[in-house]
Amino acid sequence: MRRKISGATVVASTEAAKSASQKASPPSSAVIEVQELLASYRNYLTKVQGLALKTCDKYLYFAGRLLDSQMATGGLDWSAFTADRLQKFVERDAAPRKGFGPHGTATSVRSFLRFLVSQGLIVPGLELAIPKIRHWAQAALPQRLSELEVQRLCTISDDGTAIGSRNHAIILLLAKLGLRANEVARLRLDDVDWGKGCLLIRAAKSHRERALPLRQEVGAALLRYLQRGRPVTKHRDIFLRHAPSVCPLETPSAITKIVKRLLAKAGIERRSSGAHLLRHTAATRMVNQGATFKDVADVLGHQSLKTTAIYAKLDLTRLAQVALPWPGGEQ
């Protein structure tokens, strides 16, 4: 009889397993084996592959699901890692996912299998058994807001309260400078150079720092929050939770929740309603105002121009100039 271990348990840290609530029930040897394997895989992803933490978390999630599906009564059964079973796992896991999801499943599992091969745990070549799932790059237009919608969002956020001044500054950083949610969450007081009028964005997803000019509108909103809205605290993080126990926002999800609440309040609906919607909006504006893809990539912190190229489809003015004439004349 197979032992089922949920993906959450598989990916859980050893510290959680040692919590007070678990004193009477220590983790089994199978769970410990999986935890040690995933800890080694995380180290491989960060130190050898140099992947961003968000990407590492995604890969670890799918690695945990794969190990869970292969768990036997006595622990991990490496002989169960056959091409047929691996293919069936990927197809089954990818089936309900939409958009980039199916491709993400295959990519993550293939990465984990390459790691297992490097550790001598499975035979070389098994990673080639994972089916390639087509994902059409740039198949869809990125969601974005119009200038009127951005203005409405800014007006809604700036409600005259301390929290409102914080939210207003956050919206402007996302919509005018195109920052990522995690970049906004990690901003510190030392990252603002008021003398030079620039903002230091520390290395994150792209593994490199960049300095952005602090636009007057953004700088004014940021300064107003720091002088009149931000609670007095020893924390150096710029954006804080305004609760009795003041603490930094810290996580990208906290920024995303703020954006979603304000979009709903402004009556703005999009399929994608997170902080990245405002980043797409900033990028689209830059392209349509004549910025080169290299300029946009530098501002957004893209490592590859291929990532920036998706915004080419939104440069409607230039596209109209190179479009082929409609057969039979104008329609």
PENORPE-V94014 format. One record per pair of residues at least 24 apart in sequence whose C-alpha atoms are under 8 Angstrom apart, sorted by sequence separation. I is the first residue (numbers start at 0). J is the second residue. D is the distance in Angstrom with one decimal. If there is no record, write none. Layout:
BEGIN
I,J,D ; I,J,D
END
This chain:
BEGIN
9,33,6.5 ; 10,34,6.9 ; 105,129,6.5 ; 286,310,7.1 ; 9,34,6.6 ; 37,62,7.8 ; 105,130,7.1 ; 149,174,7.4 ; 286,311,7.5 ; 37,63,7.7 ; 105,131,6.9 ; 287,313,7.4 ; 10,37,7.3 ; 105,132,7.0 ; 283,310,6.1 ; 286,313,7.8 ; 287,314,5.1 ; 282,310,7.2 ; 286,314,6.1 ; 287,315,7.4 ; 102,131,7.6 ; 287,316,7.4 ; 102,132,5.3 ; 283,313,6.5 ; 101,132,6.8 ; 102,133,6.9 ; 283,314,7.5 ; 102,134,6.4 ; 33,66,7.7 ; 99,134,6.6 ; 176,211,7.8 ; 98,134,8.0 ; 89,129,7.2 ; 80,121,7.5 ; 89,130,7.9 ; 32,74,8.0 ; 33,75,8.0 ; 86,128,6.6 ; 175,217,7.5 ; 61,104,6.8 ; 65,108,7.6 ; 77,120,7.1 ; 82,125,6.1 ; 85,128,7.4 ; 86,129,5.6 ; 29,73,7.3 ; 77,121,6.7 ; 81,125,7.4 ; 85,129,6.9 ; 86,130,6.7 ; 29,74,4.7 ; 62,107,7.3 ; 83,128,7.9 ; 171,216,8.0 ; 172,217,6.5 ; 28,74,7.7 ; 29,75,7.0 ; 61,107,6.3 ; 62,108,6.3 ; 82,128,5.5 ; 171,217,5.8 ; 189,235,7.7 ; 61,108,6.4 ; 82,129,7.7 ; 188,235,5.7 ; 187,235,5.5 ; 188,236,6.2 ; 10,59,7.0 ; 58,107,4.9 ; 62,111,6.2 ; 168,217,6.7 ; 171,220,8.0 ; 187,236,4.2 ; 188,237,5.6 ; 10,60,6.7 ; 57,107,7.4 ; 58,108,7.4 ; 186,236,6.0 ; 187,237,5.0 ; 185,236,6.8 ; 186,237,5.8 ; 58,110,7.6 ; 168,220,5.2 ; 185,237,8.0 ; 186,238,7.5 ; 10,63,5.7 ; 58,111,7.4 ; 167,220,7.0 ; 168,221,5.3 ; 6,60,7.2 ; 9,63,5.4 ; 184,238,6.8 ; 9,64,7.7 ; 7,63,7.8 ; 164,220,7.2 ; 165,221,7.8 ; 168,224,7.3 ; 6,63,5.3 ; 9,66,7.8 ; 6,64,5.0 ; 9,67,7.0 ; 5,64,7.6 ; 164,223,7.1 ; 165,224,5.6 ; 164,224,5.3 ; 6,67,6.3 ; 5,67,6.4 ; 4,67,5.6 ; 161,224,7.2 ; 165,228,6.9 ; 3,67,6.7 ; 164,228,6.3 ; 165,229,7.4 ; 184,248,6.1 ; 185,249,6.0 ; 3,68,7.8 ; 184,249,5.0 ; 185,250,7.8 ; 4,70,7.6 ; 161,227,7.1 ; 162,228,6.9 ; 184,250,5.9 ; 3,70,6.9 ; 161,228,4.1 ; 184,251,6.1 ; 2,70,6.4 ; 160,228,7.5 ; 161,229,6.8 ; 181,249,7.8 ; 183,251,7.9 ; 1,70,6.8 ; 2,71,5.9 ; 181,250,6.3 ; 182,251,7.9 ; 184,253,7.9 ; 1,71,4.9 ; 2,72,5.3 ; 181,251,4.4 ; 184,254,6.7 ; 0,71,7.6 ; 1,72,5.1 ; 40,111,7.7 ; 43,114,7.8 ; 180,251,4.8 ; 183,254,7.6 ; 0,72,6.3 ; 180,252,7.6 ; 165,238,7.0 ; 181,254,7.8 ; 40,114,7.0 ; 180,254,5.8 ; 180,255,6.7 ; 162,241,6.9 ; 169,254,7.9 ; 211,298,6.8 ; 170,258,7.3 ; 209,297,7.9 ; 209,298,7.9 ; 166,257,7.2 ; 209,300,7.2 ; 207,300,8.0 ; 180,274,5.9 ; 179,274,7.2 ; 180,275,7.2 ; 205,300,6.4 ; 179,275,6.6 ; 205,301,6.6 ; 205,302,6.1 ; 179,278,6.8 ; 177,277,6.8 ; 178,278,6.2 ; 173,274,7.0 ; 177,278,4.2 ; 173,275,8.0 ; 176,278,7.7 ; 177,279,7.3 ; 174,277,4.6 ; 177,280,7.7 ; 173,277,5.5 ; 174,278,5.8 ; 177,281,5.1 ; 156,261,6.5 ; 173,278,5.7 ; 176,281,6.5 ; 177,282,6.6 ; 155,261,7.0 ; 174,280,6.3 ; 175,281,5.5 ; 170,277,7.9 ; 174,281,5.2 ; 173,281,7.5 ; 152,261,6.8 ; 155,264,7.4 ; 152,262,6.7 ; 155,265,6.4 ; 152,265,6.1 ; 151,265,6.7 ; 148,267,7.4 ; 177,298,7.5 ; 178,299,6.7 ; 176,298,7.5 ; 177,299,6.1 ; 176,299,7.9 ; 142,269,7.2 ; 142,270,7.6 ; 142,271,6.8 ; 144,276,7.5 ; 143,276,5.5 ; 144,277,7.2 ; 142,276,6.1 ; 143,277,6.6 ; 145,280,7.7 ; 143,279,5.6 ; 144,280,5.7 ; 142,279,6.8 ; 143,280,4.6 ; 141,279,6.6 ; 142,280,7.7 ; 143,283,7.6 ; 51,203,7.0 ; 52,204,7.7 ; 51,204,5.2 ; 51,205,7.6 ; 51,206,7.7 ; 141,309,7.6 ; 140,309,7.6 ; 141,310,7.6 ; 137,309,5.5 ; 140,312,7.2 ; 140,313,7.5
END
